[in-house]
Amino acid sequence: MLNTLEKGDEIEIVAPASYIENVEKFQLGIEILKTWGLKINKNKLINRKYSYFSASDSQRLIELENSQNSKLIVFAKGGWGSARLLENNPKWKNSWMIGFSDTCSLLLSKYAKGYLGSIHGPMITTLCDEPTWSLLRLKNFLFEGYVDDIIGKPLMGGIAKGDIIVCNLTIFSYLIGTNHLPDLKDKIIIFEDINEDFYKLDRIFTYLRMFNKFEEIVGLGFGNFFKSKGEIPEEEYLLKNLIYERFKKYNIPIVIDLPIGHLSGNACIPIGFNATLDGNIGTLSIDSEIY
């Protein structure tokens, strides 16, 4: 059972991947959560480094598993290293757990194993870059249990209803064939990524077409894929055409340009919640009733 947060709740910050490089952003993110009335359990993440990770695999796994008793776990940052922890099949519990990018592997693993609480959304080191609407959205979800609709651009029409999965595209493709990828039947899938070459995106899209389980999804959405939005219109045009050409055969609603991903304005989405993707007008709605 998952409940909304209350002022005074203690939460955990976990660094399951790369070490913290920007201490200022890390501290600013903590201060934002404190203004919401949350108490941050002490951690020793600053200035801790093990190769390019925040700690050894075994230490990061211990910290991840120990944090599962908290009402809320917020990942410090992405980078690389989260998937290495999946080799030891982390022990999950029902608890809110927020991250994106590399930490998507953990979000999806938790959901795949039947546990609730994964949220695709801003991490500690990105909170300070989020606009007011995005921070308010996250706070409203955690404390009140609701989120407003978000709007993208319709690419293929129709209306899809189903449980939602949001993931970094590259991370999703690496989970195929493992027991950490959730059942995709009747799901709405939302992808995001950052500055991947078009031939790499084409390669992954083609791989997804050959992945027979992908035919079971009911809706498809795409968030941000570039470091900046609107600066190179021809690239966005190429991506739009590539998405349409590779996925039109499924005859399902497709929405692009959703405010999800690495750019400022990373709308939080609770994984596994019932959602509606409207390919006619480009909206994504979440039935955000707390379990």
C-alpha positions, -999 to 999 in steps of 0.1 A, spaced: 0 0 0 13 34 -9 2 67 7 7 103 0 35 121 19 31 144 48 52 173 62 78 158 85 82 126 66 118 114 64 131 105 29 162 89 15 186 101 -12 204 73 -30 232 74 -56 229 41 -75 250 52 -105 277 79 -111 293 100 -84 281 135 -77 300 161 -97 279 192 -92 277 196 -54 259 230 -57 230 214 -77 229 185 -53 225 208 -23 200 230 -41 178 200 -48 179 190 -11 168 225 -2 138 223 -25 126 192 -8 132 207 26 109 236 17 82 210 11 85 201 48 104 168 42 133 157 63 164 143 45 181 114 62 219 120 65 240 106 37 277 107 28 273 110 -10 293 143 -15 329 138 -24 324 100 -25 338 83 -56 347 48 -67 360 49 -103 332 66 -122 306 54 -97 294 68 -64 306 37 -46 313 0 -53 285 -21 -67 280 -39 -34 278 -6 -14 254 9 -38 232 -22 -37 232 -22 1 221 14 2 194 9 -24 179 -21 -6 182 -4 28 163 27 15 133 6 5 117 11 40 115 49 34 82 65 21 102 82 -6 135 75 -23 150 102 -46 179 93 -68 208 117 -67 217 115 -104 220 92 -134 251 86 -155 259 49 -155 259 20 -131 223 14 -121 219 -17 -143 250 -33 -127 229 -36 -95 203 -56 -113 227 -85 -117 221 -92 -80 183 -88 -82 176 -61 -56 151 -67 -29 123 -43 -36 94 -30 -14 64 -8 -21 77 27 -18 79 59 -39 111 60 -59 120 88 -83 145 90 -111 151 90 -148 178 84 -174 202 57 -162 181 49 -131 152 39 -153 166 4 -152 158 3 -114 123 19 -119 114 -7 -144 129 -36 -125 109 -27 -94 76 -25 -114 85 -57 -133 88 -76 -100 54 -65 -89 62 -36 -66 46 -2 -67 60 33 -64 83 39 -94 81 75 -106 98 88 -138 108 123 -128 134 148 -117 163 137 -95 181 157 -68 207 172 -91 181 183 -117 154 196 -93 169 231 -93 167 233 -131 130 225 -132 104 252 -139 78 260 -113 50 240 -130 71 208 -129 81 212 -93 45 219 -83 34 189 -103 58 166 -84 48 181 -51 11 178 -58 15 142 -67 35 132 -37 14 151 -12 -21 153 -28 -20 123 -52 -29 140 -85 -12 153 -116 -26 175 -144 -26 164 -181 4 171 -202 4 181 -238 25 170 -268 18 168 -305 -4 142 -321 13 120 -347 -12 91 -351 -48 94 -340 -69 73 -316 -73 70 -279 -53 45 -258 -61 34 -223 -37 13 -202 -11 12 -175 18 35 -183 56 28 -186 81 56 -191 117 49 -198 149 61 -214 149 45 -249 185 32 -247 180 17 -212 147 1 -223 164 -16 -252 192 -30 -229 165 -46 -206 149 -66 -234 155 -103 -228 159 -98 -190 135 -104 -162 137 -67 -153 115 -56 -182 78 -54 -173 50 -71 -192 41 -49 -221 6 -62 -228 -19 -34 -230 6 -8 -219 12 27 -230 49 33 -235 67 67 -233 103 70 -245 128 98 -240 166 100 -247 193 126 -251 214 135 -282 216 100 -297 226 99 -334 198 92 -358 213 60 -370 214 47 -334 177 57 -329 169 39 -361 188 9 -349 168 7 -316 135 14 -333 142 -14 -357 151 -37 -329 118 -28 -312 100 -37 -344 116 -72 -343 107 -76 -306 75 -95 -308 62 -82 -274 61 -47 -288 30 -56 -308 11 -59 -275 12 -22 -265 -18 0 -270 -2 35 -272 32 51 -278 46 85 -268 79 103 -271 94 130 -249 125 150 -254 154 137 -275 177 167 -279 197 190 -255 177 220 -266 142 223 -281 134 241 -314 170 252 -322 175 227 -350 140 222 -366 153 199 -393 165 173 -367 131 174 -350 115 169 -384 137 140 -392 129 124 -358 92 128 -363 94 111 -397 116 83 -384 91 76 -355 62 76 -380 79 54 -405 91 28 -379 59 26 -358 29 34 -381 24 -4 -388 11 -9 -352 -19 14 -359 -20 28 -324 -21 64 -310 13 81 -311 21 114 -294 54 132 -297 71 162 -280 58 154 -245 75 174 -217 94 143 -204 131 137 -203 164 155 -200 153 190 -207 141 214 -180 104 206 -176 106 169 -169 70 161 -160 68 133 -133 49 102 -144 40 74 -119 48 41 -136 21 15 -136 -8 40 -131 -37 39 -155 -33 65 -183 -50 78 -214 -30 88 -244 -51 109 -269 -35 107 -303 -62 131 -317 -52 161 -296 -18 151 -281 -27 148 -244 -15 123 -218 -37 119 -187 -29 100 -156 -55 84 -133 -34 94 -103 -55 77 -76 -31 66 -48 -30 28 -45 
